[in-house]
């Protein structure tokens, strides 16, 4: 079949791992929705190293649809890698992401696009009523509240797979590791307008959830990474210098007090463990400050590589 080489209005990016049973039904639903809104589109499937028949099903769909593009990983690299690849390959003015397990509803796409047209850059789905395992449902609440507090972006569902983006968002936000959970936060911290709308969420129809206990620690570490990179990537001395200054100041005050004590009250300090604490805090403070300076040197050497998100350019 001859491929459609026209630039589409909408790119639909779908990462998947072992979802063979749901792909045909998902494709049918997407096609029906896109025909109903009369928009040109492409569907980009990223097979994240599936070991079932997912890729065979995708090849069959590819033979029957001009809009399908498929990229298969050699191994399972994770959802962030799949999304990053999909973002790089997407060419539409609007980009929709959704999971392949049929829990995300393609019929929500028109509402997401309408919200983008109100002037927003990223619209995240909010699974107001969600059909997930108990532990996943309630740990997600803790995750969302913590992320809102750290980022200053107050939405209910950061990790919903169903999202809509303007093209400039996916081309500017870098996703790696497991940072797909924090895409709204990353976009917000770059100055993009982010909002959410309630979306329909369905019970899983085929297969099993890929949720694992490792997501707890991974999510915490990624949150720390995201918060640090967003605020201090280009000014590391502001973080490490502050920590070093606090530590050095407390240590210096302790040592000054002990010096006064030694000079005017008692000449023996070997029985005062706080002396070692003061010396330790001074040393730690100097180390933190040194780390900050090294970070500034590295940042300065990379200045020519820095890229900033530009909203409008008139030349």
Secondary structure, DSSP 8 states (H G I E B T S, - for coil): -----S--SEEEEEEESS-GGGHHHHHHHHHHHHHHHT--EEEEEEE-S-SSSHHHHHHHHHHH-TTEEEEE-SS---HHHHHHHHHHH--SSEEEE--SSS-B-GGGHHHHHHHHTTT-SEEEEE-SS----HHHHHHHHHHHHHHHHHHS---S-TT-S-EEEEHHHHHHS---TTGGGGHHHHHHHTT--EEEEE--B----SS-----THHHHHHHHHHHHHHHHHHHTT-HHHHHHHHHHHHHHHHHHHHHHHHHHHHHT-S--TT-THHHHHHHHHHHHHHHHHHHHHHHHHHHHTGGG-----S----
